[in-house]
């Protein structure tokens, strides 16, 4: 597949590559515990697994999603080999998603990490990973903010990713059998993101604004908070619910 065709499927790829290549492999990132090289290995594993699962479904032989140990071989590669693998896996994902879009219904249900998603999810999820992890490299530059505030990013995070975003945070909270948390993340002129957690699990949904917000912010900052990140400038978000409730919701929003 030619580069223009890859860029059509994954339009955020070039910006991610430019950001990663502008830093040392051992540079730190906003993703705690990961260097630039770790981010690249993670992205390579993402592209490979998204392509593998969708290709198997397209062929009529569905497979289960592998865990993050899929990244181990890439972490062991020399830098040049890792970059070659990343480009190869992104090209393969673009080919697989383009073929699936041509042959399958966009409403076909495909299993991914134990939940049902649709065929367009696979390219869209890689696009989201490229945007989010580019922010991990660059922080709040103009390109990152513009990409993060796109409405489809919020829709994908809430509807297509959803509850897994809350599981790490929920597990770290002592809710007890009757404890419950509910938070509203608000952006002017848009639906709230409502997050909940109790002993039975967590939930995340879009809902019309109602009552006080737990956190109000710009769209890009809200997306970062949902994924367990923090905008560099804390004045981009606001809250009047008090420290106890705010801390509980912030703890719930710990990301993966």
N, C-alpha and C positions, 0 to 999 in steps of 0.2 A: 504494500500500500504506500502511495506517495505521501510525502509530508503534508501537502495541503489537505489531503483527505483525512489524515490523522488529526490535524488541527481542527478540521470541521467537527469531528466526533468529540475531541477533547480540546476545546478552545483555550483552556487555562494551562495547557501543558507547557507552552513556550515560556510563560511568565514564571512558572515553577522552576523550570530548568535554569533560566537566567538567574534566579535568586540563589539556587543551590550552587551553581558554578561560580558565583561571585563570592563564595565563602570557603574557608578551609573545611575539609571533611571532619576535622575534630573540633570545629567551632561549636559552642553551646547554642541551644535554641530555647524558645519559650515553652516547648514541650518538656516537662520536668524529666530529667534523667536521660534525655536523648541528645546526641550530637547531630550535626547535619548528615553525617554518614548513616546514623540510625534511622533518621527520617527517610533517607533514600532507600534503605533496605526495606523499610515498612511499605513504602509506596510501590516498590517492585513486587513485593509479596501481594499487595492489594490487587495490582493489575493482573498478576498471574492467576490469582484465585477467582476474581470476577470473570475472567475469560474462561477458565476451566469449568466453572459451574454453569455458565450460560451456554457454552459450547456443548457440554454434555446434555443439557436439557434440549437444545436444538436438535441433537442427534437422536433423541428419544431414549437416552440412557442417563437419567438424572443421577447426580452424585451429591453427597453431603459436603457441606462447607468444612474445610480444615481449620484448625485453630491457628493462632499466631506463631506456632512453631514452624509454620511454612516459611517464615522469614530467616530461619537459622542458616540455610545454605547461602543466602545472599549476604548475611553478616560476615561470613567467612571469606568472601571474595575479595581480591585486591580491588583498589578503587576503580581502575580502568575497566576491569571485568564487570564490576557492579554497575557502572554506567551503561555498558553495553547491554547488560541484562535488563536494566530499567527501560531502555529504549526499545528493546525487542519485545518486552512484555506489554508495553503501551501500544506498540504497533499491532500486536496480536489481539489485544482487547478491542482496538478500533475495528479490526477486521471482523471479529466475532460479533460485535454489537451491530455493525452495519449489515452483516448477513442475517442476523436474527430480526432486525427491523424490517428487512425485506420479506422474510418468509413467515414470520410469526405475527400473531395479533398482539398489539400493545397491551391488551388486557390479560394475556396468558399469565397464569400464576406460576411462579418459580420459587422454590424454597431456597432461602439464603439465611444462614445462621439461625435456623430453627423457626423462621417466620416466612410468611408468604409475601413476595414482592412481584412486581410486574417486569416485563422485558425492558422497558426504558430505564428501570432502576440502575442497571449495571453500568451504563455509560455515565449516567447522572451521578452515581455514587462516587465514581472515580473523579469526576469533575469536582465534587465537593471535597474529596480528600486532597486534591491538588490545591484548592483554594485555602482550606483550613491549615494544611501543613506548610504552605507558603507563608502564611501569617506567622507560623512558628519560627520561620527563618528570618522574616523581615520586621515583624511587629506591625504597627499601625501606619504603614505608608498608604499613599493614595490608592494604589492598585488594590491592596488588600481591603481597604474600607469599601471601595466601590463593588468589589466582588462579594464581600460578606453581606452587604445590604440588599443584594438581589432577592426579590420575594421568593423565587424558586428555592433558594438556599434554606429559608425558614420552613417552607412547605416540605422539602425533602427531609430536613432534620426531624420535624415533628411527626409527619405522617409515615415516611418510609423508614426512618431509623427508630425514632420513638423511644419506647421503654428502656432499651439497653443503655441509653444515656444516663439513666437514673440508678442503675443497679449498684454500681460501685459506691455511690454516695449513700444510697439507702442502707446498704450492708454495714456502713460505718456509723450509722445512727442508732442509738438505743431507743427505739420506738416502743418496745414492749407490746403486749397483746392488744392494747387499746389505743396506742399512740397514733397520731396522724399529723401529717404536714400537708398544707396546701399553699402554693405560691402562685402569684400572677406576675408575669413579666410583660410589661406594657410598652408599646411604641405608639406615639400619636398617630391616629388615623388608620390603625390596623387592629386586627383581632389580637387579643391577649394570647400568650402561651401560658396555659395552666398546667402546673406540675403538682402531682400528689404522691404521697407515699404513706403506707401503713404496713402492718404485719403481713398482709396478703400480697404486697407487691407495690409497684410504682406505676404511674400513668402520666402521659403528657398529651395535650390536645390543644387545638385552637378554639377559642370561644370569644363571643362579643365581650367588650369591656364591661365589667360589672363590679361595683364597689371599689375599695382602695386597691391600688397596685402594691405588690411587695417591692418591685424594682421597676423604675421607669428609665428608659435609655433610648439611644438611637438604635436603628435596626442592626447595624454591624456589631455594636457592643452587646446587644441581646443575644445574637447568634453565638458570640464568643462565650458569654456566660453559660448558655445552654450546654456548650461543649466543654465546660470546665476550664475555660480560659479567662483571662482578665485583661481588659484593655489597659494600655500603659497609663492612660490618663483617667483616674477614678472619677473625675468630675463629669464624665460622660454618662454616668448612671446616678440615680437618685432614689432615696427611700425614706419613708417617714413611719415605718411600722415598728421601729425600735430594734435594739441590737439583738435581743434573744430570738425573735422571729426571723430577722434578717440572717443571722448566723446559721440557723437551722436550714433555711432555704439555700443559702450559699453552700453549706455542707452537702446538701442533696445534689447540687449541681457540680459534681466532681468529674463528670465525663467518664470515659472508659478507664 
